[in-house]
Amino acid sequence: MDTLTLTRPDDWHLHLRDGSALKSVLPHTARQFARAIVMPNLKPPITNTAMARDYRNRILAALPAGTNFQPLMTLYLTHVTTPQEIDHACDSGIIHGVKLYPAGATTHSEAGVSHIDHCYPTLERMAERGLPLLVHGEATDAEVDIFEREARFIETTLLPLSWSFPTLKIVFEHITTAEAVAFVKGAHANVAATITPQHLWYNRNALFEDGIRPHHYCLPVLKKEPHRQAVLEAAISGSPKFFLGTDSAPHARQAKETACGCAGIYSSHAGLELYATVFEQAGALARLEAFASFHGADFYRLPRNPDKITLQREDWRVPASYPFADEQELVPMCAGETLKWKFVT
């Protein structure tokens, strides 16, 4: 086929930043996706409903004229997040999840949770109100090997959490391992997972091709090829437990190409093209629409989008960089490479 028409998809895991950075990257997401779950790890983090409402207003104000896009806001879970704040969030109509960052796990996670049991009253209220917990699933103990952090988190935190709160909706975000796939498949129906384009495209060798490749560095870090294959099989399986979440995370070039570079891969410039490429290579292009457009909306109990988008089979070269905040630039995923699918409408 030369064209691919899909129900307009949503991005169920997205970093938009704020200020001039937000204005730089938002148009890429808004042209392809109807909605997006927006991460709350700003500085300061979005920890209450009032802050989320203000952030949402800034996002809407930054949209290009005529754009039809809805930001779905989240709160940043801390040890002092109260059940009452969960009630405020649910009653607001704009909050669609609460994000669990283990303290120190990734960018701007310093205010995250170090002891999840301190949050149990809040999690109980979330289960009662049907508000999903969005999980960055990595153990952060110093003795845990970075490539084993996800598997250790499942064992020490996620399994006990799912047993303790069987009615709590949990999204295991940006899964990277065979252990994560097995956990989600075996868990109750309230557990699902998002899958990024980078963890479908790359294994950990991509970090070291012809030298250190800082623009392939993300957290959770890329894993061995058998883990990539397991995540790919989950994505194309047709299971409603797995759906699209880019985890697109913009950083300026100089913040990546430095002695202590930031974690994050920017993919919003070509989100659908990247997924379409992988699904086609796996012989599963017919299952892309459900993965991108149906499973996430159904899990979040939101209506599927009524409009359509079209990809066309056409070679195009990804720019080496895009303009970014305050006269900086960011390097996108697959910079300088040729993609075979192109978003056209």
Secondary structure, 3 states (H helix, E strand, C coil): CCEEEEECCCEEEECCCCHHHHHHHHHHHHHHCCEEEECCCCCCCCCCHHHHHHHHHHHHHHCCCCCCCEEEEEEECCCCCCHHHHHHHHHHCCEEEEEECECCCCCCCCCCECCHHHHHHHHHHHHHHCCCEEECCCCCCCCCCHHHHHHHHHHHHHHHHHHHCCCCCEEECCCCCHHHHHHHHHCCCCEEEEECCHHHHCCHHHHHCCCCCHHHCCCCCCCCHHHHHHHHHHHCCCCCCEEECCCECCCCHHHHCCCCCCCCCCCHHHHHHHHHHHHHHCCCHHHHHHHHHHHHHHHCCCCCCCCEEEEEEEEEECCCCEEEHHHEEECCCCCCCEEEEEECC
